[in-house]
Amino acid sequence: MEALENIRTRRSIRRFKEEMIPEDILERIIDAGTHAPTAMNRQSPIIIAVTNKEVRDRISRLNAQIMGTSGDPFYKAPVILVVLADKSCANRVYDGSLVMANLMLAAHDQGIGSCWIHRAKEEFESEEGKALLRSLGIEGEYEGIGHCALGYIDGEYPSEPQRKDNWVYYVK
Ligand SMILES: Cc1cc2nc3c(=O)[nH]c(=O)nc-3n(C[C@H](O)[C@H](O)[C@H](O)COP(=O)(O)O)c2cc1C
């Protein structure tokens, strides 16, 4: 897909099929995330690629708890890419956000639906979140930036939200 067309037509998907994404497609999406620009090329973010249903559901429960709901904040998506970034890097949130954008755009390019799911910061500040990182052998201090929910789209493709006025101020 052409880059500008891809950017314009990506939408947040909030209904997913439970069908798993093939590994080669998932790898391409993850690879795009690792090619995001980062401040001073510190490459502060990390990506936790969760396809394990048990861990996926654990993250979902933790996120729902923070959100104060009992539903699945990930809309049944079978894959969650958690982006965190090294707390010692001042630009970690910017770096991690660009990783998130790359992941969502790459997913769209590959015919996969995506949605940024928030509350990663709170999630990995919690004891359970920290324990999850430790159980995965992830050492060091990381701040949660966002979760990229991924999966095949169930139902109709969302329409584009209208652009606000005064997005751009030209100085010619
Ligand atoms: C920082 C950030 C946090 C978001 N958190 C959530 C979320 O927790 N749940 C959700 O369904 N969508 C979330 N979104 C998706 C936005 O609601 C969505 O991007 C916006 O409504 C515009 O729609 P579009 O992505 O289809 O253009 C988030 C997006 C961003 C950038």
The ligand as a Tripos MOL2 file, in Angstrom:
@<TRIPOS>MOLECULE
LIG
   31    33     1     0     0
SMALL
NO_CHARGES

@<TRIPOS>ATOM
      1 C1         -2.5830    8.0120   23.2920 C.3       1 LIG1
      2 C2         -3.7760    7.2550   22.7670 C.ar      1 LIG1
      3 C3         -4.5310    6.4800   23.6290 C.ar      1 LIG1
      4 C4         -5.6360    5.7620   23.1540 C.ar      1 LIG1
      5 N1         -6.2960    4.9120   24.0030 N.ar      1 LIG1
      6 C5         -7.3290    4.1780   23.5410 C.ar      1 LIG1
      7 C6         -7.9460    3.2070   24.3790 C.ar      1 LIG1
      8 O1         -7.5740    2.9890   25.5190 O.2       1 LIG1
      9 N2         -9.0040    2.5210   23.8560 N.ar      1 LIG1
     10 C7         -9.4690    2.7220   22.5880 C.ar      1 LIG1
     11 O2        -10.4220    2.0700   22.1930 O.2       1 LIG1
     12 N3         -8.8550    3.5980   21.7560 N.ar      1 LIG1
     13 C8         -7.8000    4.3250   22.1960 C.ar      1 LIG1
     14 N4         -7.1270    5.1760   21.3460 N.ar      1 LIG1
     15 C9         -7.5780    5.3240   19.9520 C.3       1 LIG1
     16 C10        -8.2400    6.6850   19.6950 C.3       1 LIG1
     17 O3         -9.4870    6.7260   20.3460 O.3       1 LIG1
     18 C11        -8.3910    6.9040   18.1800 C.3       1 LIG1
     19 O4         -7.0980    6.9890   17.6160 O.3       1 LIG1
     20 C12        -9.1690    8.1480   17.8200 C.3       1 LIG1
     21 O5        -10.5210    8.0230   18.2170 O.3       1 LIG1
     22 C13        -9.1450    8.4690   16.3150 C.3       1 LIG1
     23 O6         -9.6360    7.3980   15.5500 O.3       1 LIG1
     24 P1         -8.7380    6.7050   14.4190 P.3       1 LIG1
     25 O7         -7.5530    6.0750   15.1050 O.co2     1 LIG1
     26 O8         -9.6310    5.6910   13.7700 O.co2     1 LIG1
     27 O9         -8.2990    7.7710   13.4700 O.co2     1 LIG1
     28 C14        -6.0180    5.8700   21.7930 C.ar      1 LIG1
     29 C15        -5.2310    6.6450   20.9280 C.ar      1 LIG1
     30 C16        -4.1260    7.3080   21.3920 C.ar      1 LIG1
     31 C17        -3.2680    8.0880   20.4160 C.3       1 LIG1
@<TRIPOS>BOND
     1     1     2 1
     2     2     3 ar
     3     2    30 ar
     4     3     4 ar
     5     4     5 ar
     6     4    28 ar
     7     5     6 ar
     8     6     7 ar
     9     6    13 1
    10     7     8 2
    11     7     9 ar
    12     9    10 ar
    13    10    11 2
    14    10    12 ar
    15    12    13 ar
    16    13    14 ar
    17    14    15 1
    18    14    28 ar
    19    15    16 1
    20    16    17 1
    21    16    18 1
    22    18    19 1
    23    18    20 1
    24    20    21 1
    25    20    22 1
    26    22    23 1
    27    23    24 1
    28    24    25 2
    29    24    26 1
    30    24    27 1
    31    28    29 ar
    32    29    30 ar
    33    30    31 1
@<TRIPOS>SUBSTRUCTURE
     1 LIG1         1 GROUP 0 **** ****
